[in-house]
Amino acid sequence: MAAIGYVVAVFVSTNVCAVTMIVQEALVSSTGSAPPDFFDYPTILAVGLPLTGATAWPGFTLTLLIGACTGFDRLAYFLLAGVATAFFAVVLCGMFGAGREFMTNLLFENFFVYAGGAAGGLAYGLFARKLGVFLSH
């Protein structure tokens, strides 16, 4: 069941990230700078879903292990763990070739990475609470 919860979290995270990215870019473009052509919803999802699924797995696993060892199972824990997982997923992308400027931009200048991580963590927390799939207790 935790794997199904992970898929739900990745789906929610990527969708929130995509919507937030599009809104952020639309606000920037209203100031005169046009967003790149690849900022359309289907393309972001096509790239984002597998990328998020692959890079968030280590953070998700750590979240479950910490939850199991400590008994943390509150929604706030999963929300914060989702933000931390998003941060480390971007760092993991950097380890596999993303440029330093791109990484800095994602980590420190874009809200959408953290919005997606928070949403994914919250989605998993709600899923786990609803179905009782916490590893602790």
Residue frames as a rotation matrix with the C-alpha (Angstrom) as fourth column:
MET 1
0.563 0.827 0.000 0.00
0.827 -0.563 0.000 0.00
0.000 0.000 -1.000 0.00
ALA 2
0.280 -0.522 -0.806 2.89
0.251 -0.770 0.586 2.39
-0.926 -0.367 -0.085 0.64
ALA 3
-0.734 -0.565 0.376 3.89
0.471 -0.026 0.881 2.06
-0.489 0.824 0.286 -3.03
ILE 4
-0.035 0.807 0.590 0.40
0.939 -0.175 0.295 3.09
0.341 0.564 -0.752 -4.13
GLY 5
0.723 0.248 -0.644 0.65
0.554 -0.765 0.328 6.02
-0.412 -0.594 -0.691 -1.74
TYR 6
-0.280 -0.906 -0.316 3.96
0.317 -0.398 0.861 6.94
-0.906 0.141 0.399 -3.35
VAL 7
-0.635 0.119 0.764 2.38
0.769 -0.005 0.640 6.97
0.080 0.993 -0.089 -6.81
VAL 8
0.512 0.859 0.026 -0.42
0.832 -0.503 0.233 9.20
0.213 -0.097 -0.972 -5.47
ALA 9
0.491 -0.391 -0.778 2.15
0.390 -0.700 0.598 11.53
-0.779 -0.597 -0.192 -3.88
VAL 10
-0.631 -0.756 0.171 4.21
0.452 -0.180 0.873 11.76
-0.630 0.629 0.456 -7.09
PHE 11
-0.292 0.613 0.734 1.09
0.897 -0.089 0.432 12.46
0.330 0.785 -0.525 -9.16
VAL 12
0.747 0.599 -0.289 -0.15
0.665 -0.680 0.308 15.18
-0.012 -0.422 -0.907 -6.81
SER 13
0.200 -0.772 -0.604 3.31
0.383 -0.506 0.773 16.66
-0.902 -0.386 0.194 -6.38
THR 14
-0.703 -0.515 0.491 3.99
0.615 -0.094 0.783 16.86
-0.357 0.852 0.383 -10.10
ASN 15
0.013 0.801 0.599 0.59
0.894 -0.277 0.352 18.38
0.448 0.531 -0.719 -10.86
VAL 16
0.804 0.233 -0.547 0.88
0.511 -0.741 0.436 21.04
-0.303 -0.630 -0.715 -8.16
CYS 17
-0.154 -0.948 -0.277 4.42
0.395 -0.317 0.862 21.76
-0.905 0.023 0.424 -9.28
ALA 18
-0.590 -0.043 0.806 3.28
0.807 -0.029 0.590 22.10
-0.002 0.999 0.052 -12.91
VAL 19
0.458 0.838 0.296 0.37
0.798 -0.535 0.278 24.42
0.391 0.109 -0.914 -12.11
THR 20
0.691 -0.258 -0.675 2.51
0.377 -0.669 0.641 26.55
-0.617 -0.697 -0.365 -9.80
MET 21
-0.414 -0.899 0.145 5.26
0.553 -0.121 0.825 26.71
-0.724 0.422 0.547 -12.42
ILE 22
-0.322 0.376 0.869 2.83
0.890 -0.194 0.414 27.82
0.324 0.906 -0.273 -15.12
VAL 23
0.777 0.621 -0.101 1.31
0.608 -0.700 0.374 30.50
0.162 -0.351 -0.922 -12.88
GLN 24
0.359 -0.735 -0.575 4.75
0.379 -0.448 0.810 31.71
-0.853 -0.509 0.118 -11.80
GLU 25
-0.620 -0.626 0.473 5.90
0.655 -0.081 0.751 31.93
-0.431 0.776 0.461 -15.41
ALA 26
0.104 0.737 0.668 2.69
0.892 -0.366 0.265 33.70
0.440 0.568 -0.696 -16.44
LEU 27
0.840 0.166 -0.516 3.33
0.445 -0.754 0.483 36.32
-0.309 -0.636 -0.707 -13.76
VAL 28
-0.132 -0.961 -0.243 6.91
0.358 -0.275 0.892 36.76
-0.924 0.031 0.381 -14.97
SER 29
-0.548 -0.074 0.833 5.77
0.836 0.001 0.549 37.01
-0.042 0.997 0.062 -18.59
SER 30
0.579 0.801 0.153 3.32
0.799 -0.595 0.093 39.75
0.165 0.069 -0.984 -17.64
THR 31
0.593 -0.445 -0.671 6.36
0.136 -0.766 0.629 41.85
-0.794 -0.464 -0.393 -16.77
GLY 32
0.627 -0.257 -0.736 7.73
-0.728 -0.531 -0.434 41.55
-0.279 0.807 -0.520 -20.29
SER 33
-0.552 -0.832 -0.054 9.83
-0.808 0.518 0.280 38.38
-0.205 0.199 -0.958 -20.25
ALA 34
0.360 0.740 -0.568 8.26
-0.857 0.503 0.111 35.50
0.367 0.447 0.815 -22.19
PRO 35
0.299 -0.224 0.928 8.37
-0.572 0.736 0.362 32.00
-0.764 -0.639 0.092 -20.69
PRO 36
-0.773 -0.617 -0.147 10.13
-0.513 0.471 0.718 29.24
-0.374 0.630 -0.681 -22.65
ASP 37
-0.268 0.682 -0.681 8.05
-0.838 0.184 0.514 27.21
0.476 0.708 0.522 -25.09
PHE 38
-0.555 0.003 -0.832 8.22
0.096 0.994 -0.061 24.07
0.826 -0.113 -0.552 -22.94
PHE 39
-0.965 0.242 0.098 6.10
-0.148 -0.196 -0.969 25.61
-0.215 -0.950 0.225 -20.18
ASP 40
-0.169 0.951 -0.257 2.92
-0.805 0.017 0.593 23.85
0.569 0.307 0.763 -21.23
TYR 41
0.228 0.376 0.898 1.07
-0.935 0.343 0.094 21.49
-0.273 -0.861 0.429 -18.94
PRO 42
0.982 0.183 -0.039 1.36
-0.187 0.947 -0.260 18.20
-0.011 0.262 0.965 -20.92
THR 43
0.383 -0.912 -0.149 5.11
-0.043 0.144 -0.989 18.64
0.923 0.385 0.016 -21.46
ILE 44
-0.222 -0.443 0.869 5.74
-0.868 -0.316 -0.383 19.48
0.445 -0.839 -0.314 -17.82
LEU 45
0.518 0.482 0.706 3.81
-0.758 0.641 0.120 16.37
-0.395 -0.598 0.698 -16.75
ALA 46
0.941 -0.168 -0.295 5.52
-0.063 0.768 -0.637 14.15
0.333 0.618 0.712 -19.33
VAL 47
-0.012 -0.998 0.055 8.92
-0.116 -0.053 -0.992 15.21
0.993 -0.018 -0.115 -18.00
GLY 48
-0.245 -0.100 0.964 7.93
-0.850 -0.456 -0.263 15.74
0.466 -0.884 0.026 -14.38
LEU 49
0.739 0.622 0.259 6.18
-0.668 0.625 0.404 12.50
0.090 -0.471 0.877 -13.52
PRO 50
0.777 -0.475 -0.413 9.09
0.375 0.876 -0.303 10.13
0.506 0.080 0.859 -14.29
LEU 51
-0.185 -0.888 0.422 11.67
0.043 -0.436 -0.899 12.61
0.982 -0.149 0.118 -13.01
THR 52
-0.013 0.266 0.964 9.81
-0.922 -0.377 0.092 13.13
0.388 -0.887 0.250 -9.73
GLY 53
0.906 0.421 -0.048 9.16
-0.382 0.861 0.337 9.41
0.183 -0.287 0.940 -9.38
ALA 54
0.527 -0.779 -0.339 12.84
0.462 0.598 -0.655 8.60
0.713 0.189 0.675 -9.82
THR 55
-0.380 -0.817 0.433 14.37
0.103 -0.503 -0.858 11.35
0.919 -0.281 0.275 -7.70
ALA 56
-0.003 0.435 0.900 11.91
-0.853 -0.471 0.225 11.51
0.522 -0.767 0.372 -4.80
TRP 57
0.590 0.293 -0.753 12.13
-0.052 0.944 0.326 7.80
0.806 -0.153 0.572 -3.98
PRO 58
-0.369 -0.774 -0.515 15.14
0.524 0.284 -0.803 8.08
0.768 -0.566 0.301 -1.60
GLY 59
-0.839 0.088 0.537 13.50
-0.403 -0.765 -0.503 10.89
0.367 -0.639 0.677 0.39
PHE 60
0.210 0.977 -0.036 10.21
-0.780 0.190 0.596 9.05
0.590 -0.097 0.802 0.51
THR 61
0.334 -0.170 -0.927 11.90
0.290 0.955 -0.071 5.91
0.897 -0.245 0.368 1.79
LEU 62
-0.748 -0.657 -0.093 13.73
0.338 -0.256 -0.906 7.92
0.571 -0.709 0.413 4.45
THR 63
-0.477 0.675 0.563 10.45
-0.757 -0.641 0.127 9.58
0.446 -0.366 0.817 5.44
LEU 64
0.536 0.718 -0.445 8.83
-0.419 0.684 0.597 6.18
0.733 -0.133 0.667 5.97
LEU 65
0.002 -0.622 -0.783 11.81
0.554 0.653 -0.517 4.84
0.833 -0.433 0.346 7.93
ILE 66
-0.892 -0.302 0.336 11.92
-0.059 -0.660 -0.749 7.88
0.448 -0.688 0.572 10.22
GLY 67
-0.118 0.942 0.313 8.16
-0.855 -0.257 0.450 7.65
0.505 -0.215 0.836 10.67
ALA 68
0.518 0.294 -0.804 8.40
-0.029 0.945 0.326 3.96
0.855 -0.146 0.498 11.54
CYS 69
-0.304 -0.764 -0.568 11.22
0.620 0.294 -0.727 4.48
0.723 -0.574 0.384 14.04
THR 70
-0.977 -0.154 0.145 9.81
0.020 -0.749 -0.662 7.55
0.211 -0.644 0.735 15.74
GLY 71
-0.413 0.901 -0.131 6.06
0.832 0.315 -0.457 7.02
-0.370 -0.298 -0.880 15.39
PHE 72
-0.664 0.177 -0.726 5.66
-0.278 -0.960 0.021 10.30
-0.694 0.215 0.687 13.49
ASP 73
-0.647 0.484 0.589 2.42
0.751 0.539 0.382 10.02
-0.133 0.689 -0.712 11.57
ARG 74
0.094 0.663 -0.743 0.94
0.377 -0.714 -0.590 13.50
-0.922 -0.224 -0.317 11.66
LEU 75
0.737 0.275 0.618 0.07
0.670 -0.175 -0.721 15.35
-0.090 0.945 -0.313 8.48
ALA 76
0.888 -0.440 -0.134 2.52
-0.431 -0.897 0.096 18.13
-0.163 -0.028 -0.986 9.35
TYR 77
0.104 -0.874 0.474 5.35
-0.210 0.447 0.870 15.60
-0.972 -0.190 -0.137 9.43
PHE 78
0.081 -0.028 0.996 4.53
0.805 0.591 -0.049 14.38
-0.587 0.806 0.070 5.92
LEU 79
0.946 0.257 0.199 4.13
0.325 -0.783 -0.531 17.93
0.019 0.567 -0.824 4.62
LEU 80
0.627 -0.775 -0.086 7.56
-0.647 -0.579 0.497 18.95
-0.435 -0.256 -0.863 5.95
ALA 81
-0.061 -0.635 0.770 9.08
0.083 0.765 0.638 15.67
-0.995 0.103 0.006 4.77
GLY 82
0.555 0.341 0.759 7.66
0.767 0.144 -0.625 16.39
-0.322 0.929 -0.181 1.30
VAL 83
0.962 -0.264 -0.066 9.41
-0.272 -0.928 -0.256 19.78
0.006 0.264 -0.965 1.23
ALA 84
0.207 -0.935 0.288 12.69
-0.634 0.096 0.767 18.19
-0.745 -0.342 -0.573 2.36
THR 85
0.105 -0.108 0.989 12.27
0.489 0.871 0.043 15.41
-0.866 0.479 0.144 -0.21
ALA 86
0.913 0.249 0.324 11.76
0.404 -0.435 -0.805 18.03
-0.060 0.865 -0.497 -2.96
PHE 87
0.688 -0.719 -0.101 14.98
-0.678 -0.686 0.263 19.76
-0.259 -0.113 -0.959 -1.91
PHE 88
-0.112 -0.786 0.608 16.98
-0.412 0.593 0.692 16.54
-0.904 -0.172 -0.390 -1.95
ALA 89
0.445 0.317 0.838 15.38
0.600 0.588 -0.542 15.38
-0.665 0.744 0.071 -5.23
VAL 90
0.990 -0.135 -0.025 16.67
-0.116 -0.724 -0.680 18.55
0.074 0.677 -0.732 -6.91
VAL 91
0.267 -0.943 0.197 20.11
-0.841 -0.128 0.525 17.95
-0.470 -0.306 -0.828 -5.40
LEU 92
0.045 -0.192 0.980 19.98
0.140 0.973 0.184 14.38
-0.989 0.129 0.071 -6.72
CYS 93
0.881 0.276 0.385 19.21
0.423 -0.091 -0.902 15.76
-0.214 0.957 -0.196 -10.20
GLY 94
0.767 -0.634 -0.100 22.30
-0.642 -0.758 -0.115 17.93
-0.003 0.152 -0.988 -9.85
MET 95
0.059 -0.760 0.647 24.42
-0.513 0.533 0.673 14.92
-0.856 -0.372 -0.358 -9.02
PHE 96
0.011 0.029 1.000 23.38
0.593 0.805 -0.029 13.37
-0.805 0.593 -0.008 -12.33
GLY 97
-0.426 -0.455 0.782 24.20
0.899 -0.117 0.422 16.27
-0.100 0.883 0.459 -14.58
ALA 98
0.684 0.672 0.284 21.97
0.697 -0.717 0.018 19.31
0.215 0.186 -0.959 -14.09
GLY 99
-0.106 -0.784 0.611 24.01
0.490 -0.576 -0.654 22.51
0.865 0.230 0.445 -14.31
ARG 100
-0.642 -0.258 -0.722 24.93
0.766 -0.211 -0.607 24.53
0.005 -0.943 0.333 -11.23
GLU 101
-0.953 0.304 0.007 23.00
-0.303 -0.951 0.055 27.62
0.023 0.050 0.998 -12.36
PHE 102
-0.257 0.887 -0.383 19.92
-0.314 0.299 0.901 25.53
0.914 0.352 0.202 -13.08
MET 103
-0.173 0.115 -0.978 20.21
0.742 0.668 -0.053 23.86
0.647 -0.735 -0.201 -9.67
THR 104
-0.888 -0.203 -0.412 20.61
0.432 -0.674 -0.600 27.15
-0.156 -0.711 0.686 -7.84
ASN 105
-0.751 0.660 0.030 17.61
-0.536 -0.635 0.557 28.53
0.387 0.402 0.830 -9.69
LEU 106
-0.039 0.769 -0.638 15.45
0.019 0.639 0.769 25.54
0.999 0.018 -0.039 -8.73
LEU 107
-0.218 -0.116 -0.969 16.56
0.854 0.458 -0.248 25.42
0.473 -0.881 -0.001 -5.11
PHE 108
-0.566 -0.196 -0.801 16.53
0.715 -0.600 -0.359 29.09
-0.410 -0.776 0.480 -4.19
GLU 109
-0.906 0.163 -0.390 14.46
-0.279 -0.924 0.262 31.04
-0.318 0.346 0.883 -6.69
ASN 110
-0.545 0.729 -0.415 11.45
-0.434 0.177 0.883 28.90
0.717 0.662 0.220 -7.54
PHE 111
-0.402 0.524 0.751 8.51
-0.879 0.010 -0.477 28.28
-0.258 -0.852 0.456 -5.26
PHE 112
0.390 0.729 -0.563 7.02
-0.867 0.497 0.043 25.51
0.311 0.471 0.826 -7.41
VAL 113
-0.337 -0.580 -0.742 9.56
-0.228 0.815 -0.533 22.88
0.914 -0.010 -0.407 -6.29
TYR 114
-0.991 -0.096 0.089 8.57
-0.101 0.127 -0.987 23.29
0.083 -0.987 -0.136 -2.64
ALA 115
-0.226 0.974 0.029 4.85
-0.939 -0.210 -0.271 23.68
-0.258 -0.089 0.962 -3.36
GLY 116
0.260 0.277 -0.925 4.94
-0.661 0.750 0.039 20.35
0.704 0.601 0.378 -5.21
GLY 117
-0.630 -0.586 -0.509 6.93
-0.010 0.662 -0.750 18.67
0.776 -0.467 -0.423 -2.44
ALA 118
-0.857 0.369 0.359 4.57
-0.462 -0.243 -0.853 19.94
-0.227 -0.897 0.379 0.26
ALA 119
0.094 0.953 -0.290 1.53
-0.995 0.077 -0.069 18.81
-0.043 0.294 0.955 -1.74
GLY 120
0.050 -0.143 -0.988 3.02
-0.410 0.900 -0.151 15.37
0.911 0.413 -0.014 -2.38
GLY 121
-0.891 -0.426 -0.155 3.90
-0.012 0.365 -0.931 14.89
0.453 -0.828 -0.330 1.28
LEU 122
-0.600 0.750 0.279 0.45
-0.696 -0.317 -0.644 16.01
-0.395 -0.581 0.712 2.37
ALA 123
0.209 0.676 -0.707 -1.18
-0.907 0.404 0.119 13.72
0.366 0.616 0.697 -0.20
TYR 124
-0.345 -0.379 -0.859 0.78
-0.074 0.923 -0.377 10.74
0.936 -0.066 -0.346 1.13
GLY 125
-0.985 -0.034 0.171 -0.09
-0.169 -0.055 -0.984 11.66
0.043 -0.998 0.048 4.71
LEU 126
-0.210 0.977 0.019 -3.80
-0.931 -0.194 -0.310 11.83
-0.300 -0.083 0.950 3.85
PHE 127
0.187 0.202 -0.961 -3.58
-0.656 0.755 0.031 8.57
0.732 0.624 0.273 1.90
ALA 128
-0.645 -0.542 -0.539 -1.79
0.024 0.690 -0.723 6.81
0.764 -0.480 -0.432 4.74
ARG 129
-0.869 0.369 0.330 -4.19
-0.439 -0.263 -0.859 8.17
-0.230 -0.891 0.390 7.35
LYS 130
0.020 0.953 -0.303 -7.26
-0.999 0.009 -0.038 7.19
-0.033 0.304 0.952 5.35
LEU 131
0.496 0.155 -0.854 -6.06
-0.464 0.879 -0.110 3.66
0.733 0.451 0.508 4.64
GLY 132
0.827 -0.166 0.537 -4.08
-0.495 0.238 0.836 3.09
-0.267 -0.957 0.115 7.83
VAL 133
0.849 -0.524 -0.067 -0.84
0.361 0.668 -0.651 2.25
0.386 0.528 0.756 6.06
PHE 134
0.559 -0.693 0.455 1.60
-0.791 -0.611 0.041 3.85
0.249 -0.383 -0.890 8.45
LEU 135
0.098 -0.616 -0.782 4.65
-0.095 0.776 -0.623 1.72
0.991 0.135 0.018 9.11
SER 136
-0.845 -0.406 0.348 4.64
-0.350 -0.072 -0.934 2.54
0.405 -0.911 -0.081 12.83
HIS 137
-0.196 0.729 0.657 2.32
-0.963 -0.018 -0.267 1.24
-0.183 -0.685 0.705 15.54
